Every structure is written in structure tokens, then in C-alpha cells.
Amino acid sequence: MSRARSLLARLFSRRRTNTHGHERSIFVNTPLPATSYTSGPPHYAPNHIRTAKYTVLSFVPKNLLEQFRRAANIYFLFLLILQFIPAVTTGLPGLSALALFTIIALTMIKDGYEDSKRSASDREANRAHAVVLGRGWVNVNKAPAHAMRPRGLMRLVGSDSGAGGSVGGAVPGSATQAAHTGTQPQFDIDSDMDVDGDSWAATEWRHIHVGDIVLLREGDSVPADLVLLGSSDNDGTCFVETKNLDGETNLKSKHAPAATMHLTCPQQLSAFRCIIDAEPPSTLLYSFKGSIQIHDTGVQDPLGVDNLLLRGSVLRNTQWVTGVAVFTGDETKIMMNAGETPSKRSRIERMMNYQVMSQFALLFALCLLSAILGGVYYSRANSFQALFIVPFESSSGKSAPLYGFLTFWTALILYQTVVPISLYVTIEVVKSFQAYFINQDMDMYYAPAERRCVPKSWNLSDDLGQVEYIFSDKTGTLTQNVMIFRQCTIRGRVYGEIVGDDEPDRAAELRRAMDTRIEQTFGLPYLFRQSETASFLDTSVYDDLQTDNTQARAIFEFFTVLAVCHTVITSVPDPAQPHVLEYKAQSPDEAALVSTARDVGFAFLRRDKDRVYCNFRGQDHVFQLLATLEFTSARKRMSVIVRCEDGRLMLLSKGADSVIMDRIRANQERLRQATLDDL
């Protein structure tokens, strides 16, 4: 009975019910407690996911249930049943059955095709490549493979549950086979994290289990919810893009706990022993509570959402990171927020249900009137019966009420065209053509990715023409979210010339003039400027910099703020050109500000723990970073406290004009008004 209930649950629900509604402890290189030897390791959800609505066994019954939510389908099915009753039938029931079955079959084929796309996407995600700590390392948190492998009919209900992984979650022999077949992906990792056959193993997402140590590289998607252990940055910081989770294109910084950020090679990871306590799986994307207890020292550090990499996010601006899987599969936050794949119904379908019900009310009135009149006329003289009633029915001995009852159902069949079944066939065909036209529309073709618009559900194509208003919380949702620094106002004076995209010659001339003025002003070639991409074009800024007055000091401090007050990290794409810097920031706004400061002559070079290295006008400068107050929607500004080389302490802030203006010292009304006029 229990297996039957489990089978039914798998048939008609996509997600397995989470029975682990309690906190969990993940043991890393640490023996399980004594209680686990009697009850075994906890059975966490596998990392295999399924977002498709149907399975092999559930497709026919579940799709039929969805189709018969339509009032018209129920109506035509009822008429089909009446056709098989000899007392009320008016023709061959097979013809009526053919029309209804044709509509159901076409809709079933369409729904099956749509769901096959979801299944293909699931297979692609489940079979995506991942790298975990290799065969010499044992994950004690994983249940035995035979306890997780589906049996009997359960194999037909879903795909492989991911139970086939071996030690460390790797596919048996996958790394060796991949090496011989040449299919193993090539890795470009820091020398300490070099991927070899003894340290790391290639696997698939579906074979990752709670407790596995996962290695991610820049551009990789996070396969499960991971607690960050370390990164290629010395301070254990990494950046992730959460566009798939919350729609935000800005990067978010994550930090490794202080007790684990020193783990920079697989040998250290294999020897590191700790216990991670985590809260139960939840839907809260911005909340996580846990702790990590170091086995050797007994030190226990708290864990928060800043230490958690969520499944679906993408690693950016960081060479590599390592993490321990704490939630997998349906217990990850993105899957718990996803819910069941909805059965969406368009507005026209809901309207048609209402129209069918109103037409059925009219049809019921007509059939009732026909039944009453038929019964009345049937009870009249034989001369009337001889004229209007078939002779064998006149002599059948039926009573007038019975004849009227049968006439009602006969009339229901005769008047069935009041609700035309051909209308539904036409609408299904029209939706198919609309989906095709949407896919072929060149106005919705995205050339950079060579991608067309793909309608996921044909049932919603008719709703697109009814959209009247679009509400957006910010411009980046509807635009490319790209910032180009063209002008600025410093102490009441505007710098920067506006050059249109249709004026390439003028832009090239201004860039050459800027290059010449930089060498004249600094007295030596300035190697950090990237002239071909510079967007701030104005030579007058160097005229004012060469003077010894208040305006020159204001310009120097303005670009100092841009070069120091940020969370940008640098990289050198080409080691042969060490002066060509690439800035990686949480937002395009911040990258544009720091890049402009570099092109003007105030270059941010690198960050090393609490030191910020810069090059201002050809001279190297080092600032000691004492505190960072990051930008938030409540503060609307970012601030840093730094110690200069001469010992001075400086508070540098940048933010929204409405916030900064309120913090300007008194007696600055003329400057405030001039700046507002420039803005």
C-alpha cells in the first residue's frame, strides 16, 4: 500500500515531499555520530530535478484531467455518451467521437511537445558537468546507492535519481573514460587547484550529494546550494550573478568564513575536518542561518547568507571557488520557490468557458421547450400523431411524459451545433500559427546570442495582444543596463564633450588630443589609459589640473573618490601587457566610474587585503582601507575610510545626489545650486 501511494504521488506531483523539516549536520572528513550506524545516514534529496509537468505514466491521465477542465469538452463527451443510447440517438455515434477524439489528440500532441522541451531542459541541467573532490575522498553523508535507486515501475516515472555516483559523488570511471575518449573538459585553474586524476573527479550535477566538496570556475553555474570554503582571492571573496534567481544583473559578493579561506589546494580540503550545521530547507532567498565547527580547534563560526552560493547563480569575476553542498535538488532554495509547473489558461480560454455555459443555458431552454411541446402534441388525437410521429412510435404505447423526456435528450443532440466543436479546432490551429510567427519574428531576434524568441506555452500567445501597461521597478529591467561616463560637474564646472555615435572621426580626434595632453601634463607616457574605449573626452580637465588653486584640488579629490571608493577587483587579461587592466564590478555603474578615473589618469591597480594600490598621474599611491560601508537601497551611498600615506584619515563617499546634497557643509548654497543646474 505504501509503495502504491508513493507511485501515485510521483505520478501526479512533480516534487517529492520534503520530509527533512529539521536542521541538518554535514560532516566533512569527520566520522558520523554513533546513532548514524544504527539508523544510517540521513536520506537527503538527490540533486536530480524535474520541472516537467508529465512523466511517462502520468501523461495520459493527467493531460486528460486538464483537458476536461474545459466546459466544452465535458459537454461534447456527454453528448457522445448520449449518442450510444438507442432511445435518443439520431445518427452514427462514431462521427461525433471522431471529432472529439481529434481535438483531444491534437491538444495532447501539442502539450506533449511543449513538455518535451521542459524535459530536455531538465536533462541538460541534470547532466551538466561538475567537478568534485575525487576518489580518494569519501563523503560520509551520502546514503548507500541501493537505497536511492528507484525500483520497478518507479523507474518509468522519472529519470535517473542520481544515485549512481561513487565516492565523492563522481561517476564511476568518468574521469578515466573521459581522459581516454578526449571528452573531458579542459580546465584552466590556478596551479594550487590544478585538476588531475587524483585530486578532482569529473561528474554530473545529478550525482552531487549533500556533503560533496565542489569546485567551480569563472562562468560556471552553481549546481547546488553550497557553503563557500575558499576562493582564488586571498580574502575568500567571490562574485556571483543572481539573474536567474531575482532578475538582478548586478553582481553580489560572497565571503568564505574566516576559518576556511586558507583552503587553497585539494590536499588541504581532504585533510580539513569540520561539521556544518544548517537550518532546514526554506524558500527564503536572502536568509540562511548555520554554523561551522572546526574539528581540530573547536572554533565555531556563524554562517549567513553571505557565505551561501545558491543554485542557479553564476560565478563571475573570480577564477575559482570551492564549497560544500548543503542543499541539493528539490531542497535548494530556487527549486522550493519554483513550485509546481502551472497549468496556465489564457483569458480567451476562460472567456470561452463562460460563453459555453451561457450557450448551454440557451440550449437547455430550447431542449426543455421541445420536450414540453413534444409531450403535449404526443398526447393529442391520432390524426396529429399520424402526421408528425413515426407510426411505429405511435403504437409503442409510450406515455406523453416519457416521450417528452426522451425528446429532451434527442433535441440536445440535434441542437448540439449551438456550441460548435469546430471553434476549438480553429483556435488550436490559430495558436499554433501564432507561436510559429512569434518564433520567426525578426523584431524579437537577439543577434548577439543568435537566439530567437521561443514561446514556452502556446496557450498564452493570445494574451500578448491584450497587454496595455508594463510596470517596471527600474530602467535596467527594460534596457541593456549599460553605463557610459560622458560628463561630470566638479565645483560648478562641467567637463566632458558629448560626441554622438555617428561622429567617429570627431571622437578619434578628441581621443588623440587627450593622449597628447596626458603626456604633456604628467611628463611621461601614461600606460594605463585605454584610449580606444575611453568615453570621457575633454582636454580642459588637464588645463585646470596644472593650476594650483581650489579647482585643481577639487578635480584631484573627485577622481580620487572614483579610484578608491568602490569594491571593484582588477584582472590582467594578457600577462604580456600588465598595464592593460580589466575591472570587474558588482554593477556596470561602478565599473564605468573606475574606468573613467583610470583613463583620466587616476588608475586603481589592485586590492590586497586592506591595501588599495593606485597610480595617480604617473605616481604610485597606497591607501590603507580601514572600513567599507557598502551601498544599500536604504543608505543610497557608499563610503570608505582610508589612511593616506602621510597618515591622514579620509572618509570618501559617493551616492545619489539627493543624499550627498544633504550632507554638504553649510554656506555652500551657490555651489549646491550650480551643481543642481548642471545636473
URNORHU-V804377 format. One record per backbone hydrogen bond with DSSP energy under -1.0 kcal/mol. NH is the residue of the N-H (numbers start at 0). CO is the residue of the C=O. Records with the same first field share a line. If there is no record, write none. Layout:
# URNORHU-V804377
NH: CO + CO
This chain:
# URNORHU-V804377
4: 0
5: 1
6: 2
7: 3
8: 4
9: 5
10: 6
11: 7
20: 18
23: 277
25: 275
27: 273
35: 32
36: 33
38: 34
39: 35
43: 41
58: 54
61: 57
62: 58
63: 59
64: 60
65: 61
66: 62
67: 63
68: 65
69: 66
73: 69
74: 70
75: 71
76: 72
77: 73
78: 74
79: 75
80: 76
81: 77
82: 78
84: 81
87: 84
88: 84
96: 92
97: 93
98: 94
99: 95
100: 96
101: 97
102: 98
103: 99
104: 100
105: 101
106: 102
107: 103
108: 104
109: 105
110: 106
111: 107
112: 108
113: 109
114: 110
115: 111
116: 112
117: 113
118: 114
119: 115
120: 116
121: 117
122: 118
123: 119
124: 120
125: 121
126: 122
127: 124
129: 202
131: 200
132: 212
133: 198
136: 133
141: 138
147: 144
148: 144
153: 150
154: 151
155: 152
157: 153
165: 169
168: 165
169: 166
173: 170
176: 172
177: 173
178: 174
179: 175
180: 176
181: 177
183: 177
192: 189
193: 190
199: 195
200: 131
202: 129
204: 127
205: 125
206: 203
207: 204
210: 324
211: 208
213: 322
214: 130
215: 320
217: 318
218: 314
219: 216
221: 312
224: 326
225: 308
226: 323
227: 306
228: 321
229: 321
231: 319
235: 232
237: 253
239: 251
240: 313
244: 241
245: 241
246: 242
250: 585
251: 239
253: 237
254: 305
255: 235
259: 256
260: 256
262: 259
263: 261
268: 264
269: 265
270: 266
271: 267
273: 27
274: 292
275: 25
276: 290
277: 23
278: 288
289: 302
290: 276
291: 300
292: 274
293: 298
294: 272
297: 293
300: 291
302: 289
306: 303
307: 304
308: 225
311: 221
312: 309
313: 240
314: 219
315: 238
320: 215
321: 229
322: 213
323: 226
324: 211
325: 224
326: 224
330: 327
331: 328
335: 331
336: 332
338: 334
343: 341
349: 345
350: 346
351: 347
352: 348
353: 349
354: 350
355: 351
356: 352
357: 353
358: 354
359: 355
360: 356
361: 357
362: 358
363: 359
364: 360
365: 361
366: 362
367: 363
368: 364
369: 365
370: 366
371: 367
372: 368
373: 369
374: 370
375: 371
376: 372
377: 373
378: 374
379: 376
384: 380
385: 381
386: 382
387: 383
388: 384
392: 389
393: 389
394: 390
395: 392
402: 398
403: 399
404: 400
405: 401
406: 402
407: 403
408: 404
409: 405
410: 406
411: 407
412: 408
413: 409
414: 410
415: 412
417: 414
418: 415
424: 420
425: 421
426: 422
427: 423
428: 424
429: 425
430: 426
431: 427
432: 428
433: 429
434: 430
435: 431
436: 432
437: 433
438: 434
439: 435
443: 440
444: 441
445: 450
450: 445
459: 456
460: 457
462: 459
465: 462
466: 463
476: 473
477: 474
478: 474
487: 494
489: 492
492: 489
494: 487
496: 536
502: 499
506: 502
507: 503
508: 504
509: 505
510: 506
511: 507
512: 508
513: 509
514: 510
515: 511
516: 512
517: 513
518: 514
519: 515
520: 516
521: 517
522: 518
532: 529
541: 538
543: 539
544: 540
545: 541
552: 548
553: 549
554: 550
555: 551
556: 552
557: 553
558: 554
559: 555
560: 556
561: 557
562: 558
563: 559
564: 560
565: 563
568: 583
570: 581
576: 573
579: 576
581: 570
583: 568
590: 586
591: 587
592: 588
593: 589
594: 590
595: 591
596: 592
597: 593
598: 594
599: 595
600: 596
601: 596
602: 614
604: 612
605: 612
607: 610
610: 607
611: 622
612: 605
613: 620
614: 602
615: 618
616: 600
618: 615
620: 613
622: 611
623: 642
624: 609
625: 640
626: 640
628: 638
635: 631
637: 653
638: 628
639: 651
640: 626
641: 649
642: 623
643: 647
646: 643
649: 641
651: 639
653: 637
655: 635
659: 655
660: 656
662: 659
663: 660
671: 667
672: 668
673: 669
674: 670
675: 671
676: 672
677: 673
678: 674
